[in-house]
Amino acid sequence: MKVSYHGHSVVKVETGEHTILIDPFINGNGLCDLKEDEVKADYILLTHGHNDHVGDTVEIAKRNDALVIAPNELADYIGSKGVKVHNMHIGGSRVFEFGMVKFTQAFHGSSFVEEDGSIIYTGMPSGILLTVEGKTIYHLGDTALFTDLKMYGEMNDIDLAFIPIGDNFTMGPEDASVAAEWVNAKIVVPIHYNTFPVIEQDPEEFVQKLRSGQGKVMRPGEKLEL
């Protein structure tokens, strides 16, 4: 299995048979190396409804006939655009062809701003525990620091965690360091930083504060093999 990072919070997981995209914010993401009209996906997982996470979901899903898996209200909204969806919610898990998805708590917001400026409420934000080929990936989504992250770390043997460090809208590096300790993943990758001026951070400085060998800065397009 190959896992790649593509700027902001965009993550791609490739197995021998399936390609899974998480939060595919491509157009408007100056750090992303992907092209919306070329990227392949069989499944798209969404953490919450903000535009910088939903991104190009509808266009990618329609072009690839992909299934979008998202929290209930967000799935309803995406489904109204003519896209195949599977509704889930926080605390629920389900096994798909590629592996298991479980949505976790995240402390944030969730809404989508339409082109005309209208705001659509899209339910609760979430994180995603993704278990594929015997490995567990935890994408925390956009979140503040909260103590249940320690519980998720105790309940799951997490191989790879994607943790936001941008501050202002999510945890900053200091709180994210605590989250990394609690989640206790073998590898921690910082996400959700440097896309906009207000979330500029030094990811190298962040990983240096983690326990030896735990942190890894992934450049857009860089892959890990799990």
Steps between C-alpha positions, in 0.01 A plus 500: 500500500624848409392813686575844357449858615395778264499826696254642755305192621496297178601136543493218246508130588576251223455126541544239232139545392365829634588868528357697792515880525450690825389867492594567134549878504692543171385811312585800715762302692831650393693219672323216319685310228188325367270607217127473561426388144763225509494352850354151536289382792271210582400643837509847656491547878406837649567622853267803489327746271732800482591597144871436557420135576206418274701670226452324165309201634196532275699537178740215583221269615291557187793450264613180674158370608651497850314441826517787751502393866423782743317599820123485452401861426805557282427180308143620445630830361753333270238250390270784396762588235443169322788310661493149649533523879510282807378674815678435830546683828730543798560176687376287211718263302449300183701257294532583130682314222824683580482476880327650804399862558413640842412864562627660821433823684663826395448840662446743215214617274348374176325701230531557127490843334328492161611717207215742570620544859230290663620280786392136527531332841663161453474339843775400739872507411696180544827317481544173313652172612578302187615138526635358176709186443556461873627858549314782675515860380349779710414824321401736780325748269480855631490495877600662824686299761263288712566222748311224316791492255682308772218246505521456122871435538440243772224321310678482165844393382556800272772469238471845341329818624437822309476784754416866430754756625394826334352673806230771471236253368642179653764389746830681480835319525508497881157341539565273202810368677282393791252344258784303340603368840144395581421345163829311525535425130817343367528785246351851533467728197407868545222633276281812460779758498653759261207491255400852607699769686291464815609135546870533419713267714840327496428126467864405555500674836181314591637153422822573689295534819349154463662186633792375294396355167129571541458816293532526123448803276351386171537725197207517254508183291728312738403139574538260792471124475319331788 
